[in-house]
Amino acid sequence: MSSEAPNRSKNIYGVPLGILMLESRFPRVPGDVGNASTWPFPVTYRVVKGAGPGKVVRSLKESGLLGSFLESARELDRSGVSLITTNCGFLVLYQRHLQAEVSVPFLSSSLVQVPFLQSLLPKGRRVGVLTIERASLSPDHLAAAGLSDDLPVVGMEEVGGYFVEAILGDGEELDVGRAREEHVKAAQLLLGRHPDVGAIVLECTNMPPYARAIRDATGLPVHDLTTFLGWAVGAGRRTEFDGWM
């Protein structure tokens, strides 16, 4: 049994997670953060107007979108969610800005969990990252997540580019099979370049639908925003255990 303690006055109860959404039209299959069926608990969304996927990934600093994200984050906070996240890992650049403006925890990106995961790996093993576009993942993004420039990273543009164009080009169709094949190739390329990788983190929130295929192809644990948020939300929705205690 899970419950939510009414420890602050709010409008909506029982919705632990609020998600800041980019404005897009591409299909969001189960596993995608923007597909509500992905989550085993209720979620609510706020679309940030003008925040297209290509703009956020390739030119967030110049976009002038910080104010729009702050406004939407405050709306989610006031609505009563217990945790706020985004549906683009590149929004790690806004981690400190948004966390300072809301009263609940804010998790901008799956990249934020990399230092913690690194601390769990055996000596000689590193966390590797798959990103939507390596050319756009700057040292500033890595620094915002507490990461160094030598992080093993492979971008989806390095293995064909179909997935990149479908997402960042905001297409109306998505060939899931073709996207899955590219993700497996990207993971194999990551391990080919960095055989010391012991765990994989998926930066992009559109990548979790392919996590199982990546795990099957590599034999490594695969982390993403859905696993990260499952851990974070679970801490606030504890099961009551009946027993001899």
N, C-alpha and C positions, 0 to 999 in steps of 0.2 A: 504494500500500500504506500502511495506517495501523497504528500500533502504540501500545501504552500502556506507558510505562516503569514498572516496579515499584518506584517510589521511596519507597513507604511500605507497611507491612504492613496488609493489609485483607482482608476476607472475599470481596468480589466484584470481579472485574476485567472490563474491557470495557464497563462501563455508565457513560458519561461524565456523564449528566444525571439528577439526582433532582428530582422535582417535588412540592411541597407542595400537596395537593388539598383544596379545600373539600368539605364533605359535601353532596352534591346528587343529584338523580335525573333532571334534564332531559337530553334527548338531546345527545350530543357528536359532531358530524359531523366527517368528516375536515377537518383544518385547525385544529380546536379543540385547544388545548394538552392537554386531558384525553383526547384520542383518540390512542392510541399509534401509530396508522398515520400520524399527522401527521409523525412524525420519521424522518429518514433514518439514524438511529443508535439504539442501544438506550437506553431510559429506564426509570426505576423510579419508583413513586408511593408517597406516604404520605398517607392521608386524615386530616385533622385533625378529630376528632370535635367536633360542636357548632358547627363553623364553616360555617353555612349562607350562601349567597350574599347574601341580603338583609341578614343581620346584619353581614357583613363590609363590605359597601358602605355601608350606612346608619348603622351604629353601632359601628364597630370599636373606637373609643376606650373605649366603655363596656362592651364585650363581655367583658372579662376573659380574652381568648383568647391573649394573648401567651405565657403559659406553655405552652400546648398547642402553639403553633407552634414555640417554642424546643425542646421535647422532640422533636417530629417532625423538626425540622431536624438535631438532634444524631444522631438515629437514621440519617438519610440519610448524614450525614457519616461515622459509624462504619461504615456498610455498604460504603463505598469509592467513592462517586461523586466525580467531579472538579469538579462544579459543581451548585449548588442554585438552584432558582427556585420560583415560585409560580404558581397558576392564577387569580390575581386582581390586577389592577393597583393596586387600592386598598391592597394590602399594602405599598406603598411606605412607609407609616407605620412599618413594622417593619424597614426596610432596615438601619439602623444597629444596632438591637438584635440581629437575627439574625446579621449579619455578624460581630459581636463574639464570637459564641458558636460559630462553626464554623471549621474549618481550611481550607476551600476557598472559592473565590469564591461570592458570593451575589448574585443579580440578582432583586430583588423585583418589578420592574414594567417594562413597556416605556417608561414615562415617564422612566426613568433615562437613556435614550439621547437625549432631546430636545436637551440642550445640545450634545452632539457633532454631531448632525445639523444643528443651527442653524449651527454653525461652518463647515459645508460649502456652505451656500447662497449664491447671489450676493447682492450688496448690494441691499437693498430687499425681500428675500424672507424669509418667516418659516415656521417649522414650525407647523402646526395640528394639533389633537388631536380625535379622536372618542372620547367616553367613554360608558359604559353609562348614566350618570345625572349630568348636569351639576349638579343641585341638591345632590348628595352629594359632589362633588369640591371639597373645601374648600381654602382657602389653605394649610392645614397639609399637605395631600397634595402640593400644588405645591412648597412649600418643601422638603419631604423629598426631592424629586427635583431640587432646585436650580433651580426655575422661578419666574417672577414671575407676579403676578396678572393681567397683561395678555396672557397666553398666549391665542391664539385657540382656543376650545373650543366644541364643540357636543355636546349630550347626546342620546341616542336617545329620551328622553321628549319631545323637541321635534318629532318627526316621526311621531307616532302612538302609540308606547308599546307596540306588540305585543312587540317584542324584549325590552324591559325587563321586562314582566310574565312572559314565558316563562322568562327567566333568573333574575331576582331573586325571582319568585314560585315558582320551582322547579317548573315544570309538567312533566307527563309527555310532552308532545308539543311539536314544534317545526316550524312551517311554514317551511322553508328559503327558498322563493320569496318569501314575504311578508317574511321577515327581510332578504333581499337587497335588496328594493325599499326598505325603510326605511333601509338603510345607504347606498344611492345617494342618497336624498333628504337624508340627514344630511350627506353630503359636499358635495352641491350647496348646501345651506344654509350650510355652513362657508365655501365659496368666495364665495357671495353676500354674506355679511357681511364677509369678509376676503379681498378679491381679491389681496392680496399673499402669500397662502399659497403656498409653493413645494414643500412636502412634507407628507405626512399621517402621523401616528402614531396607531395604534389602541391605546387604553389597555386595553380589555377583551380578555381571552384567549379569549373566545368569538367575537371579531370576525374573525380571520384567514380563515375560510371565505369571507368576502365581500370580501376585499382585491382580488381580480382585478376584480370588478365595479366597485369604487370607482376603481381605476386606469383602467379602460376609460371610465368616465363622466367622469373629471376630467383624464386625461392626466398625472397627477402620480405620483411614486413614493410607494408606500404601505409604511410600516414597521410592524412589530408585534413581539410577543414571539418569534414563530418566526424572524423574520429576525435579530433581536437575538441570540438564542441560537445560531442557525446560525453567526454570526460568532464568538461566544465559544467554542463547542465546537470549531469548525474550527481555532482557534489551537492547541488541544491535540492535534489528530488530524491532523497534517500528512502530506501525501503525500511519499513519497520519489521524487524525480525522477531518472531515469537520463539521462545525457547525456555530453557531451564533457568536463564538469568532472571 
